[in-house]
Every structure is written in C-alpha cells, then in structure tokens.
C-alpha cells in the first residue's frame, strides 16, 4: 500500500509518518536532524505527521502549483516535469548522498523507500 505525495514521497514507508509513540518521534527527530532534514533537533511532538495532502501547505509550492494549473497531480500538468519538480528531485539526490553517509543500513533502507523513488512514484 502507498500514499504518494505530490513530490513523490511514500508516506506509508516514512519513519516519521509511522512514528506513533513519543520514543519513535524522538528517534525520528534525531534522524531528521542528523540527515539535515531539520536545522535543529525539534521536540518529539513536532514530528507527528499525518502525511501531505492538497489541504496542507507544501514547502515546495506544489499544492499551490497544482491548484493554479487545475490538476490533482503533477503528472497531469502539461508542464510536467517542470522546474519545481526538477529542483525537488535534485534536493532529494543531495539528501540521498547525505543519508548514505550518516545513516545505519536500516535507517537508510527506510528513508530510501520513503524518499528516494520520487521519479518512479510521480509517474503513478
């Protein structure tokens, strides 16, 4: 089962999305900080995540962009793939390299499944 976001992330595989206890959210917060997904170590309650949706603000501006183009998914847009998505994919490649360097094999496997198949997921 998958829950694919506009940028191609798979929520159902994400350690943050799946963190239900305080201890799991603390572990996710430390991982997000260590990988550079956060600039600081945030409180565990700030790590609670219900996944992205068209009703949430998108750090990449994709929600506003799809609304402006009258589509639900980026791949439905005549401009797909666009500069915004190209930038998202480049940022993801940079994050992937950092994660390879600082994560345990188990951590990397979870992040890889969640965040590093964007191009494939965007085609779904």
C-alpha positions in Angstrom: 0.0 0.0 0.0 1.2 3.5 -0.8 0.3 7.1 -0.1 2.3 9.1 -2.6 2.7 12.9 -2.1 2.8 15.5 -4.9 6.6 15.5 -4.7 6.8 11.7 -4.9 7.3 10.7 -1.3 5.8 7.5 0.0 4.2 8.4 3.4 3.4 4.8 4.4 7.1 3.9 4.3 8.2 7.0 6.2 9.7 6.6 9.7 8.2 10.0 10.7 4.8 9.2 9.4 4.8 5.8 11.2 6.1 7.2 14.5 3.3 6.8 17.0 5.0 6.9 20.4 7.0 9.6 21.9 10.1 7.4 21.7 9.5 6.8 18.0 9.0 10.5 17.4 12.2 11.3 19.3 14.1 8.8 17.2 12.7 10.4 14.0 13.6 13.9 15.2 17.2 12.8 15.8 17.3 11.2 12.4 15.8 14.2 10.7 18.4 16.5 12.4 21.3 14.1 11.6 20.4 13.9 7.9 19.8 17.6 7.6 16.1 17.4 7.0 15.8 19.7 10.1 18.2 22.5 11.1 17.8 21.7 14.8 16.6 18.9 17.0 12.8 19.5 17.3 10.6 18.4 20.1 9.0 14.9 19.5 5.5 16.4 19.3 6.6 18.5 16.3 7.5 15.3 14.5 3.9 14.0 14.5 2.9 13.7 10.8 -0.4 12.7 9.1 1.2 12.9 5.6 0.9 15.6 2.9 -2.4 16.4 1.2 -3.8 19.0 -1.0 -5.1 20.9 2.1 -1.7 21.3 3.6 1.0 23.9 2.8 3.8 22.4 0.7 7.4 23.5 1.3 8.0 23.0 -2.4 4.9 25.1 -3.5 3.4 22.1 -5.3 0.0 22.3 -3.8 -0.4 25.9 -5.0 1.0 25.0 -8.3 -1.4 22.1 -9.0 -4.3 24.3 -8.0 -3.1 27.0 -10.3 -2.9 24.5 -13.2 -6.2 22.8 -12.4 -4.7 19.4 -11.8 -4.7 17.0 -8.9 -1.2 15.5 -9.6 1.8 17.0 -11.1 2.0 14.4 -13.9 -1.4 15.6 -15.1 0.0 19.0 -15.9 1.1 20.0 -19.4 4.3 21.4 -18.0 5.3 18.1 -16.3 8.1 17.7 -15.4 8.7 21.4 -14.5 11.5 23.4 -12.9 9.9 23.0 -9.5 10.0 19.2 -9.7 13.5 19.3 -11.1 14.6 21.2 -8.1 12.7 18.8 -5.8 14.5 15.8 -7.4 17.9 17.5 -7.2 17.4 18.2 -3.5 16.3 14.6 -3.0 19.5 13.3 -4.7 21.6 15.5 -2.4 19.7 14.2 0.7 20.2 10.7 -0.5 24.0 11.1 -0.6 24.0 12.6 2.9 21.8 9.8 4.2 24.1 7.2 2.8 26.9 8.8 4.8 25.2 9.3 8.2 22.5 6.5 8.4 22.7 3.0 9.6 21.7 0.5 6.9 18.3 0.1 8.5 17.7 3.8 8.6 18.9 4.3 5.1 16.6 1.5 3.8 13.5 3.2 5.4 14.4 6.6 4.1 15.3 5.2 0.6 11.9 3.6 0.3 10.2 6.7 1.6 12.0 9.5 -0.2 14.3 8.3 -3.0 11.9 6.8 -5.5 10.3 10.1 -6.3 10.7 9.9 -10.1 9.0 6.5 -10.2 6.3 7.5 -7.8 5.5 10.6 -9.7 4.6 8.5 -12.7 1.9 6.6 -10.8 
